[in-house]
Amino acid sequence: MGKNVSALLAGLVFGLGLVIAEMVNPAKVLAFLDVSGHWDPSLAFVMGAALIVTALGYRIVWNMRQPVFANAFIVPQTREIDRRLAFGAVLFGIGWGLAGLCPGPAIAALSFGGAPAWVFLGAMSAGVAMFDLSPLAARRVQASSAV
Amino acid sequence: MTEFTPVSAAIGGALIGLSAVLLMALNGRIAGISGLFSGTFFSETGDRAWRGFFLIGLVAAPVIYTLFQGEPPTFEMTSSLPMIIVAGLLVGFGTRLGSGCTSGHGVCGMSRLSLRSMAAVALFMASGAITVALAKFAVGG
């Protein structure tokens, strides 16, 4: 119960952040990636502010004995920079550059992005399913453990 | 073309960071949207409900914003429908293969100085920028 309410709250705050930062506007994202044109560096400020708050906040939070609604902090432990990571990141970047949407904004835009947002999310879900239902997902090493 | 908006960008970014900190403090989890999305449907541990609630919040936030603001956020999509489909497939598959997206690697991973996440961010930023440059070139921009 607490876990669900807290996740709902975190999702609301995340979505509000995306809206205020205008990351939910594909044109804004593409203008950030368009370094050779009329470059709009706004998204670097989104990333910078998010990083500062998260870096400081995580340090404070990890001094707690455990999370409020869970037994342990679960953080990815994989350190390997392998081909999967590289290929995945490059493919994601190409898709990001083609439409100007990454997963968070794609989901947040459902209520106001109209058909393009729904089509993108449908295709994104298919892409996720293609991975998660493939042998690639099964070979995946257990990436998470306690801090 | 969009205007440079550093203040609203920083405020929005800080809220995204706050969300990541909240999810860690309360549930002990990183706020990686591609992982949360996939986990809502494909999690093997059955730990799906809270992930679903996060996604509901993510969808509901702009609705609440619109109620207060009187108009919805700007959404300007210039890509054609076939391009949107290809983009969505690549984003879905790529973020799963690469274990994260802008939030998981970009915010949560980089904030704990994960070299793996820094490599992922450098690669998807670079491939995104190259894609935009090539797309412009292709249409003669």
Interface residues (C-beta under 8 A of the other chain):
Chain A: G2 K3 N4 V5 S6 A7 L8 L9 A10 G11 L12 V13 F14 G15 L16 G17 L18 V19 I20 A21 E22 M23 V24 N25 P26 A27 K28 L30 A31 L33 D34 V35 S36 G37 H38 D40 P41 S42 L43 A44 F45 V46 M47 G48 A49 A50 L51 I52 V53 T54 A55 G57 Y58 I60 V61 W62 M64 Q66 P67 V68 F69 A70 N71 A72 F73 I74 V75 P76 T78 R79 E80 I81 R84 L85 A86 F87 G88 A89 V90 L91 F92 G93 I94 G95 W96 G97 L98 A99 G100 L101 C102 P103 G104 A106 I107 A108 A109 L110 S111 F112 G113 G114 P116 A117 V119 F120 L121 G122 A123 M124 S125 A126 G127 V128 A129 M130 F131 D132 L133 L136 A137 A143
Chain B: M1 T2 E3 F4 T5 P6 S8 A9 A10 I11 G12 G13 A14 L15 I16 G17 L18 S19 A20 V21 L22 L23 M24 A25 L26 N27 G28 R29 I30 A31 I33 S34 F37 S38 F41 F42 A49 W50 R51 F53 F54 L55 I56 G57 L58 V59 A60 A61 P62 V63 I64 Y65 T66 P72 P73 T74 F75 E76 M77 T78 S79 L81 M83 I84 I85 V86 A87 G88 L89 L90 V91 G92 F93 G94 T95 R96 L97 G98 S99 C101 T102 S103 H105 G106 V107 C108 G109 M110 S111 R112 S114 L115 R116 A119 A120 V121 L123 F124 M125 A126 S127 G128 A129 I130 T131 V132 A133 A135 K136 G141
